[in-house]
Amino acid sequence: MLSRSDVSLFLRAWPEILRPDALAIGKHLSGILESDRAIFEYDHPMFSLDGEQVQIPARIYCREPDFDAEMPQFTETQLRIYHCTFLRNHDGFVRQRALAALDKDLDYWMIPFVLQLLGEYVIEIIQDLDAYITGGNMTTFARFVKENPAYWRLTEDRIGSYWVYYRDRFPDIRQYPARMIANRINAAL
């Protein structure tokens, strides 16, 4: 069962209009959580989505769901919430599979979940992001970055910090995949 604190943290990640759907997903998560305290928050500022404040979890500790077997019970919106939730999973392989399961036609509320991956350390996920942060979605990502400039600065700082782990593969930071994607977003601003 999700603790009262976990429910609060989980619901804070979604715009008000999505919270009934998110609550349905939260009830489903209760059966797969790995501890009583399974949702952890960041200390960064909350995001703004069209002026509404949301804050996505830092990590969610739960077992990997059987995406094929567990999907039929969800509406399309709930399915998107479900996959976005697993973009915050503690296991990078689960995050990567959740990203692959998302339709590339992203709703605005999905952007913080996808963009958060850009400032993280798993290079394979960052390389997969290349297909999501493209011309078709670029205006949506740029809109989010304009609305959340402090978060974008933090993300760009994280990109530089994690590049040091990959500079043997990418000696020039401009060739680091996360930096290349960030540059495309900056060009769209």
N, C-alpha and C positions, 0 to 999 in steps of 0.2 A: 504494500500500500504506500502511495506517495505520502510523505509527511506533510503537514500543513505548510511548513517552510518550503518544501520542494514544490508543492502546488503553486505557491505564491511566486517562486522563482520561475517556474515553468510558464505560468500564464503571463508573466511580465514580458516574455519574448514575443508576444503576438499583439497586433493591433486589436482594439476592443471588438471590432466586428468579427474577428476570427476566434475569439476566446471560447465560445461554445464548442466549436470544432476542436480547438486545442485541448479543451477539457476532456473530450472523448478520447483523444490520443493519450492524454495524461493517465486516464483510467486504464488504458491498455498497457502503458508503460509500467504500471504498478506490479504487474505480474512478472516483469523481467529485470527489475532493478537488482543491483548487486549488493546494496546495503541500505540501511535506514536513511542515510544521508547521501543521496546519490547524485544530486545536482549541485554544481558549484558555479558561483558567479565570478565575473571579473570585477576589477575595481576601476575600470575605465568608465567614462561618462556614458550615460544612456544614449541610444540612437534616437534620431528623430526620423519618423516616417510621415511625411506630410504634416509635420507639426506634432504628431502623437509620439510620446516617449515610450520606447521599448528597450529591453536589455536581454540579449541572448545569453544563455548559460555558457560558462567557460568550458565545462565538460559535463557529460552525463555518463555515469557509470552503470551500464546495464549490459546484459548478454546481447549478442547479435541476434536479431530476429530472423526468422525464415521469411524473407521479403515476399517470396512467391505465395507461401501458404497463408500469410497473415494479411494480405492486401485486400481480398475481395469484400471485406466488411466495411471498407472506408469509402467515403465520397471522394471525388477528385481533389477537392480542397483539403480534406483530411489526409489524403495520400501525400500531398505536397508538404503538409505540416509534418507528417511522419518522417519523410525523407530529410527535411530540413533539420528535424530533431536529431537524426542520426549523423548529420554533419558535425555535431558537437560531441559525438561518442568519444570515449577515451582511447579507442583503438583506431589507429590510422587506416587500417585495412577496411574497417567498417565505414569510416568517413569516405574513403575512396569509392566503395560500392554504393553508398548512399548518393554521392554526387553523380555517379554513372546512371543511377535510376531516375534522376530528375530530368524532366523535359527541359530542353534548352530555352524554351519560351518562358522566362522567369517573370513572376509577378513581382511588383515593387517590394512587397514585404519579405520576399525571399532573399533580396540582395545582401543584407547584413550576414546571413548565414553563409552564403557563397563567398562573399568578399573576405570574411574572416579567415578563410583558408589561405588566402594570398599572403597573409602575414604570419603564417605558421611554417613549420620546418620540414614537412614531408614533400620532397621534391617531386615525387610521382603525382601527388595530388595537384601541386602547382602546375605541372605540365598538363594535367587533365583540364585545369581551369581555362587553358587557352581556348578550348572549344566553347566555353560559356561566356567569356568576356571578349566578345567579338563585335563586329560592326552592327549586327542585329540587336544586340543588347547594350551597346556602348552608351547610348543616350540614357538608358535607365541607370547604369552604373555611375555615369557622370552626374546625373541628378542626385543620386544618393550621396556622392562625395561632396557635392556643393552644399547639400543640406547638413553634412556632418564633417566639416573640415578638420576638427580636432582629432576625430577618429582616423581620418585619412592620413594625417601627419604621423600618428602613432603606427599605422599600418606600414607606411613608407620607412619609418625608423626600424620596424621589425624586419622588413625586407633586407635592409642593410645589415642588421645584426645576424640574420640567418645566412646571408650570402657568405660570410666568413667560413662556414662549414662546407661550402661548395666551391670555394674559389680555386681549388685544384682543377675542377671540371670547367669552371667559368672564370678564368683569371681576370677578365674585364667584367665588372659588375653590370655593364650595359648588355651583356650577353646572358646574364642570369635570368631565367624565365620569369620569375616574379617581378623583376625590375622592368623587363620588356612589357609585361602586361600593365604594370603601373604607369609606364610611359605612355601606353596607348590610352589609358584612362585620362591621364593628365592632358594629352593632346585633344581630347574630346571636351574638356572643360571650357 
